[in-house]
Amino acid sequence: MKKWFSILTNKYLLSFVFLIVWIVFFNEINLFDQKNKLEELSNLNKKKSYYIKEIEAAKQELSDMKNNPEALEKYAREKYLMKKEGEDIYLVEEDSLH
């Protein structure tokens, strides 16, 4: 019993235990904050890859419109509902109940 008491009251062991508890729970960069920051970093990396893909698609679309007048006309008709003179445009909205 006395052996265990001397081991548990050892100043080095107590200092080590205190240091571990401090790092895990009370430090400015504790384990819980690190876990949250890693999750946030993962989410940001996913968003980054999504936006990189979107930028590449937009660059490709821009390149097509600069080099191909038919693509420019298609874009204007689809996005801005532009038309040639003498044409009629009919918009068909689908019923959202089906």
N, C-alpha and C positions, 0 to 999 in steps of 0.2 A: 504494500500500500504506500509506503513511504517513497518507494522508487517511482511510482506513478505520479505522486504528488510533486516530486522533484522534477520530473520530466515536464509536467504540465505547467509548472511555475518557472521554467527555464526562460530567461529574459530573451534569448534569441528566438525561441519558438513563439513566444507571445508577440514579439515584434514582427515576425513573419506572418503570423495569423492576422494581426492588426493590419499589416500592409495589404494582404490579400483581400480582406474585408473592405478596406478603404478603396482599393482599385475596383473591385467588383460593384460596389454599391454607391460610394460617395464621391468618387473622383469626377472631374469635369467630363471626362471621356469614358464613362463607365460602360459596362458590357451591354446594358439595355439600349443606351444611346447608339452604341456601335452597331447593334443589330438593326435598329430603326434606320440608321444612315445607310447601311448596306442594302436594305429593302428599297429605300428611296433612290439609291444609285442604280439599282436594277431597273426600277420603273423609268428613270430618266434615260437609261441606255436603250430601253425599248422604244421610248418616244423618239429618241435621236435616230434610231434606225428607220422608224416610220417616216419621219420628216426627210431623211436622206432619200428614201425611195420616192416620196412625193416630189422632191426637188428635181430628181432625175426625170421623172415623168413630165414635169412642167417644162424642163429644158428640152426634152424630146419633142413635146408638143409645139414649143416655140420654134424650134428648128424646122419642124414640118411646115409651120405656117409661113416662115420666112422663105422657104424654098419651093413650096407647092401652093399655088393659088387656089387649087381645089380644096385643100385642107383649110385654108383661111376662110373660104366661103362656107364650108361645112361648119366650122367653129362659129362663125357669125350667125348662121341660121339656127344652130342648136342652142347656143348660149344667150344670144340677144334677140332671137326671133326676127331677124332681119329678112327682108324679102326683096325680090326683084319687082320692077314695076309691072303691074298687070297680074300679079299673082295674088291668090288669096291663101291665108293661113288658117287652118282649123286646128284648134287645140282640143284634144280629147282627154278628158280627165277620167281616170278610172275610179270606180266607186270603191271606197275603202272598206265597205261592209262585206265584200266577197273575199 
